[in-house]
Amino acid sequence: MTQRLRAVLADITAALLFGLALALAVPQAHADMIRIDPDRERVNALLARPEVVKELERMGIPADEARARVGAMTPEEVRSLAGRIDALPAGGQASTRDLLLVILVVLLVLILI
C-alpha cells in the first residue's frame, strides 16, 4: 500500500472509533429513572372519582378533557392545586360546595393557561 492509502485508512478508522465512542458514551434512559409526579397523580385520582366525573359532566366538561388539561398544567400549578385539595377536610367532611370550589379553581387555572 502506498503511504497516502494508509493515511486515508487510518483517518477512516479513527473516525469510526470516535463515532463508536460517542455512541457508547450517551447515557441510556431506564424506566426507573422516570419520576412520576405524585401531586399530578393525586389530582388525576380526584378527577377519576365518580362523583367528580358526574359533577364535571353536569357542568358540561368531559372528564377526559379535564384530565388532559391537568396533564398540560405546569408542575407548580399542579402542586398548588394538590395543596388546595390537601387542605380540604378529611373523612368525607367536604361538602359538595367544597368539591365544586376545587373543580372551579382547576377550571380557572386551566382557562388562564
C-alpha positions in Angstrom: 0.0 0.0 0.0 1.0 3.5 -0.6 1.6 6.0 2.2 -1.5 8.0 1.1 -3.8 5.0 1.2 -2.6 4.1 4.7 -3.2 7.6 5.9 -6.8 7.6 4.5 -7.5 4.2 6.1 -6.1 5.4 9.4 -8.3 8.5 9.2 -11.4 6.4 8.4 -10.6 4.0 11.3 -10.1 6.9 13.7 -13.4 8.5 12.7 -15.3 5.2 13.1 -13.7 4.6 16.5 -14.5 8.2 17.6 -18.1 7.7 16.4 -18.4 4.4 18.3 -17.0 6.0 21.5 -19.6 8.8 21.2 -22.4 6.4 20.7 -21.4 4.4 23.7 -20.9 7.5 25.9 -24.6 8.6 25.6 -26.4 7.7 28.7 -29.4 5.4 28.3 -32.7 6.1 30.0 -34.3 3.4 32.0 -37.8 3.1 33.3 -36.7 3.6 36.9 -35.2 6.9 36.0 -38.5 8.5 35.1 -40.2 10.1 38.1 -43.9 10.2 38.4 -45.3 13.4 39.8 -47.2 12.4 43.0 -49.2 15.7 43.0 -50.4 15.1 39.5 -51.4 11.5 40.4 -53.4 12.8 43.3 -55.2 15.4 41.1 -55.9 12.7 38.5 -57.2 10.4 41.2 -59.6 13.1 42.3 -60.8 13.5 38.7 -61.3 9.8 38.4 -63.8 9.7 41.3 -67.4 9.0 40.1 -68.9 12.0 41.9 -66.3 14.3 40.4 -66.9 12.9 36.9 -70.7 13.4 37.5 -70.2 17.0 38.6 -67.9 17.8 35.7 -70.4 16.3 33.2 -73.2 18.3 34.9 -71.2 21.4 34.2 -70.6 20.4 30.6 -67.0 19.4 30.9 -66.0 15.9 29.7 -63.8 14.2 32.3 -61.3 13.2 29.6 -60.9 16.9 28.7 -60.3 17.8 32.4 -57.7 15.1 32.7 -56.0 16.4 29.5 -56.0 19.9 30.9 -54.4 18.7 34.2 -51.8 16.9 32.0 -51.0 20.3 30.4 -50.5 22.1 33.7 -47.1 23.1 34.9 -45.7 21.3 37.9 -46.1 24.4 40.0 -49.8 24.7 39.1 -50.4 21.0 39.9 -48.5 21.4 43.2 -50.7 24.4 44.1 -53.9 22.6 43.2 -52.8 19.4 45.1 -52.1 21.6 48.2 -55.7 23.0 48.0 -57.0 19.5 47.8 -55.0 18.5 50.8 -56.4 21.5 52.7 -60.0 20.1 52.4 -61.4 18.3 55.5 -60.7 14.6 55.6 -63.1 11.7 56.2 -65.8 12.8 53.9 -66.4 16.1 55.7 -66.0 18.0 52.5 -69.3 19.3 51.2 -70.4 19.4 47.6 -69.7 23.1 47.7 -66.1 22.4 48.7 -65.7 19.9 45.9 -67.3 22.3 43.4 -64.9 25.0 44.6 -61.9 22.8 43.9 -63.3 22.0 40.4 -63.9 25.6 39.7 -60.3 26.5 40.7 -59.0 23.8 38.4 -61.0 25.2 35.6 -60.0 28.7 36.2 -56.3 27.8 36.3 -56.8 25.8 33.1 -58.5 28.7 31.4 -55.7 31.1 32.4 -53.1 28.8 30.8 
